[in-house]
């Protein structure tokens, strides 16, 4: 599954979400992806539940089309703080 299709799935299934997906660094297998996902939906949720929200957005693609997903999730405030550093 190509990164743009994964971005579209995440963004269309998570409210006010911005996703950036690419092939994972140093990986030769195109099924290994890295995603940064920013959404207010993550506010107040533990990291495990944030990641579960993304997995739910991807549905069956996580078991059929995506072999591995390196995932970073942030609220908009957390991401703005990260960008400011």
C-alpha positions in Angstrom: 0.0 0.0 0.0 1.5 3.3 -0.9 2.0 6.1 1.6 -0.5 8.5 0.0 -3.3 5.9 0.3 -2.4 5.3 4.0 -2.5 9.1 4.6 -5.9 9.3 3.0 -7.3 6.4 5.1 -6.1 7.9 8.3 -7.2 11.5 7.5 -10.6 10.4 6.4 -11.3 8.3 9.5 -9.8 10.5 12.3 -11.4 13.9 13.0 -9.4 17.0 12.2 -6.4 14.8 11.5 -3.2 15.5 9.6 -1.1 12.5 8.6 2.3 12.3 7.0 3.3 8.8 5.8 6.5 7.6 4.2 8.5 4.5 3.7 10.3 3.7 6.9 13.9 4.7 7.0 16.5 2.1 6.2 13.8 -0.4 5.2 13.9 -2.0 1.8 10.4 -3.6 2.1 7.7 -1.2 0.8 5.3 -2.6 3.3 7.2 -1.0 6.2 5.8 2.5 6.7 6.4 5.4 9.1 3.5 7.8 10.0 3.2 11.0 12.0 -0.4 11.6 12.9 -1.6 14.9 14.5 -5.2 15.1 15.8 -7.1 16.6 18.7 -8.8 13.2 19.1 -5.6 12.1 21.0 -6.0 14.7 23.7 -6.1 13.0 27.1 -5.6 9.5 25.7 -2.7 7.3 26.7 -0.2 6.5 23.9 -1.6 2.9 23.4 -5.1 4.3 22.8 -3.8 6.9 20.4 -2.2 4.2 18.4 -5.3 2.1 18.5 -7.3 5.0 17.0 -4.9 5.0 14.0 -5.0 1.2 13.7 -8.8 1.4 13.8 -8.7 4.0 11.0 -6.7 1.7 8.9 -9.0 -1.3 9.5 -8.1 -4.5 7.8 -5.3 -2.9 5.9 -3.1 -3.3 9.0 -3.3 -7.1 8.6 -3.4 -7.3 4.8 -1.5 -4.5 3.1 0.8 -3.0 5.8 3.4 -5.2 7.2 4.8 -2.7 9.8 3.9 0.8 10.8 6.3 3.0 12.8 3.8 5.4 14.4 4.2 8.8 16.1 1.0 10.4 17.4 0.6 14.0 18.8 -2.1 16.4 19.7 -1.9 19.7 17.8 -0.5 21.4 20.9 2.2 18.7 21.4 3.2 18.9 17.7 3.4 22.7 17.9 5.7 22.4 20.9 7.8 19.9 19.1 8.1 22.1 16.0 9.1 25.1 18.2 12.1 23.2 19.7 
